[in-house]
Amino acid sequence: MNGLRETVESLLAAGLKPRSIAVENLAGVPFSAFEGIIREYDLSVCLDIGHWLRSFEDPFEFISNWA
C-alpha cells in the first residue's frame, strides 16, 4: 500500500482535492485492503462492475459500506 499512499500524497500535494481521486476495485484484490487509505484521505470510490463480477465479492456489502 505504500505505493498507493505515495501516489495519493503526490496528487494532493499537486493541488487535487481528495474527493476528486477515486479508488477502483480490482479483480482478485479485496477492496478492504484500500479502506484505511480511502478513509484517511477521504477519497472517492468507484465500483467497476466487470472487476466485481470476476471477484465474486458481495456488491450489496460494497454499496452499503461506500454509498
C-alpha positions, 0 to 999 in steps of 0.5 A: 500500500505504500505505493498507493499512499505515495501516489495519493500524497503526490496528487494532493500535494499537486493541488487535487482535492481528495474527493476528486481521486477515486479508488477502483476495485480490482479483480482478485484484490479485496477492496478492504485492503484500500479502506484505511487509505480511502478513509484517511484521505477521504477519497472517492470510490468507484465500483467497476462492475466487470472487476466485481463480477470476476471477484465474486465479492458481495456488491450489496456489502460494497454499496452499503459500506461506500454509498 
